[in-house]
């Protein structure tokens, strides 16, 4: 029984010494996801505008 108690104490002290990583804060993740969504929307709008300009310029060059 002494060896079991010794191992049990060792396990408890080992667990006490090891710090588990903290889970990421939910608010930070939410804010970062919101920023990424905003950036993606801006890129989408910019790409759509530039694509429209590209088609317009190609069309005008074909008729000239």
C-alpha positions in Angstrom: 0.0 0.0 0.0 2.9 2.3 0.6 4.0 2.2 -3.0 0.5 3.1 -4.2 0.3 6.0 -1.9 3.7 7.2 -3.0 2.7 6.9 -6.7 -0.5 8.7 -6.0 1.3 11.6 -4.3 3.8 11.8 -7.2 0.9 11.9 -9.7 -0.8 14.7 -7.8 2.4 16.8 -7.5 3.2 16.2 -11.2 -0.3 17.4 -12.1 0.1 20.5 -9.9 3.4 21.4 -11.5 2.1 21.1 -15.1 0.1 24.1 -16.2 -2.5 23.4 -18.8 -2.7 26.0 -21.7 -5.5 28.5 -21.3 -8.3 28.3 -23.9 -8.3 31.3 -26.2 -10.6 34.2 -25.2 -13.9 34.0 -27.0 -14.1 37.8 -27.4 -10.7 38.0 -29.1 -11.8 35.2 -31.5 -15.1 37.0 -32.2 -13.4 40.3 -32.9 -10.8 38.7 -35.2 -13.5 36.9 -37.1 -15.5 40.1 -37.5 -12.4 41.9 -38.9 -11.7 39.1 -41.3 -15.3 39.2 -42.5 -15.1 43.0 -43.1 -11.8 42.6 -45.0 -13.3 39.9 -47.2 -16.4 42.0 -47.9 -14.1 44.9 -48.9 -12.1 42.7 -51.2 -15.2 41.3 -52.8 -16.6 44.7 -53.5 -13.3 46.0 -54.9 -12.9 42.9 -57.1 -16.5 43.3 -58.4 -15.9 47.0 -59.3 -12.6 46.3 -61.0 -14.0 43.3 -62.9 -16.8 45.5 -64.2 -14.3 48.2 -65.3 -12.2 45.5 -67.0 -15.2 44.2 -69.0 -16.2 47.8 -69.9 -12.7 48.6 -71.2 -12.5 45.4 -73.2 -15.9 46.1 -74.8 -15.0 49.6 -75.7 -11.7 48.4 -77.3 -13.5 45.9 -79.4 -15.8 48.5 -80.9 -13.0 51.0 -81.6 
